[in-house]
Amino acid sequence: MIFINQSETKMNKDKGTNMTEHKKASHVVLTSHSNQIFKESIPINWGEKDPKKRGPVIATISEKENRNAIGSHSGSYTVYRALSIASGAFPQDHKPDLHNTEVTNKFGPYDSWYEPDRIVSMDPWGANIKEYFGEYLEKGYNIHPTVAVTQARLSIPEIKEAIDKGRLQVDGKIVTQAKDIKVTKVAIEPVWFLPGMAKRLNIEEGELRKILFQETGGMFPELVTRPDLKVLLPPIGSTTAYIFGNIEDLANPEVELTCRVHDECNGSDVFGSDICTCRPYLTHGIEEATKTAQKGGVGLIVYYRKEGRSLGEVTKFLVYNARKRQEGGDSAATYFHRTECVAGVQDARFQEFMPDVLNYLGVKRIHNLLSMSDMKYNAITSNGIEVVNRVSIPEDLIPQDAMVEMEAKKAAGYFTEGEVKTGDKLTNVKGREIEE
């Protein structure tokens, strides 16, 4: 066991600051010894049908003896919380008051919740914890939800344009008189069941834990010192699902479902950068999901935080520069090669875990999948979810500078019903100069 000395800190009022004291632990404990396995920890039996037998995921720091998971809640916001605690603005022992926070739309449980290999990257019991784990809450266990469900309205310029042009109708049920769309939103924190994730990746659990430990700079020692802890809450972004229509209809394979699974692209999605098709495809998916809901079906948009093919925005911008500055200019023929030169890989995303959210929502059949990615399609169908139709982005929605990306993807085997360019035709698809 390792002890790291820390002295109590006191803010000096002689310097004009508020006189506050921060009582900090005098040492840091790395839980590498068996005496750190507390009897108060509730075992997690992943895939158990009864949530009480499955057990809650407890990753709060306030009561270490109750913890049964590696990491902590809030995903990528964990570090911000730590900074807030360090500054004295956040109470380290806070327990949330969950009164009136219950889901607005109840759904499930579905059979997929009970299969330990079917959902491995989120906790299917993570929403209604007062219902599922109320007895533990009453005993004082600090359990946090990892899923939240609420109602919202979307106000999107492209949707208002679609209404003005007659492609969408105001019905007062799905589309309001203000030209907003009524939706159900589901926010999902990552909760990784390590044995299931290793099986999905076809590697040994020990190897997965070692690589996660090494590649995060040893952020979580328990990955290699506590093999009894099988669940990790990683410091990565959450996932959000937007449902158009009745959320329970997602589990009915006879009800038409239009779905887009979308990976984050801040530059395009938020700011409208025209070098890629991300925002146009996303808003097209929203429009088509809305149309399906208005016809009595259901629409689903799932938004995954995987910026820049999980390479990050810095890497993505470096690739943009490399593409624009290379000899011969930005060309569809070298699109993937330039990414690999900078990042070492064309795409760091693993879509194998993407269908977990679909399984959580009970999806068995997607009638219209708005995605050209074979990686996504193969991941979905290999999980036993049927895809009836695949829908590519309409040509008139592709920005001119994004034609490089689009033609490169089609040439690489992405789904398309249009022409696949090769040779000189592919080389001649050019993007703007970097100065333009």
Secondary structure as GFF3:
##gff-version 3
##sequence-region A 1 436
A	DSSP	beta_strand	9	10	.	.	.	ID=ss1
A	DSSP	three_ten_helix	13	15	.	.	.	ID=ss2
A	DSSP	beta_strand	21	22	.	.	.	ID=ss3
A	DSSP	three_ten_helix	34	36	.	.	.	ID=ss4
A	DSSP	alpha_helix	51	54	.	.	.	ID=ss5
A	DSSP	three_ten_helix	64	66	.	.	.	ID=ss6
A	DSSP	beta_strand	70	71	.	.	.	ID=ss7
A	DSSP	three_ten_helix	75	77	.	.	.	ID=ss8
A	DSSP	alpha_helix	78	87	.	.	.	ID=ss9
A	DSSP	three_ten_helix	111	114	.	.	.	ID=ss10
A	DSSP	alpha_helix	129	132	.	.	.	ID=ss11
A	DSSP	alpha_helix	134	138	.	.	.	ID=ss12
A	DSSP	beta_strand	147	154	.	.	.	ID=ss13
A	DSSP	alpha_helix	157	164	.	.	.	ID=ss14
A	DSSP	beta_strand	181	188	.	.	.	ID=ss15
A	DSSP	beta_strand	192	193	.	.	.	ID=ss16
A	DSSP	alpha_helix	194	201	.	.	.	ID=ss17
A	DSSP	alpha_helix	205	215	.	.	.	ID=ss18
A	DSSP	alpha_helix	222	225	.	.	.	ID=ss19
A	DSSP	beta_strand	231	233	.	.	.	ID=ss20
A	DSSP	beta_strand	239	244	.	.	.	ID=ss21
A	DSSP	three_ten_helix	247	251	.	.	.	ID=ss22
A	DSSP	beta_strand	257	263	.	.	.	ID=ss23
A	DSSP	alpha_helix	266	269	.	.	.	ID=ss24
A	DSSP	alpha_helix	278	294	.	.	.	ID=ss25
A	DSSP	beta_strand	298	304	.	.	.	ID=ss26
A	DSSP	alpha_helix	307	310	.	.	.	ID=ss27
A	DSSP	alpha_helix	313	325	.	.	.	ID=ss28
A	DSSP	three_ten_helix	332	334	.	.	.	ID=ss29
A	DSSP	alpha_helix	335	343	.	.	.	ID=ss30
A	DSSP	three_ten_helix	351	353	.	.	.	ID=ss31
A	DSSP	alpha_helix	355	360	.	.	.	ID=ss32
A	DSSP	beta_strand	365	369	.	.	.	ID=ss33
A	DSSP	alpha_helix	374	382	.	.	.	ID=ss34
A	DSSP	beta_strand	386	390	.	.	.	ID=ss35
A	DSSP	three_ten_helix	395	397	.	.	.	ID=ss36
A	DSSP	three_ten_helix	400	402	.	.	.	ID=ss37
A	DSSP	alpha_helix	403	411	.	.	.	ID=ss38
A	DSSP	alpha_helix	423	427	.	.	.	ID=ss39
###
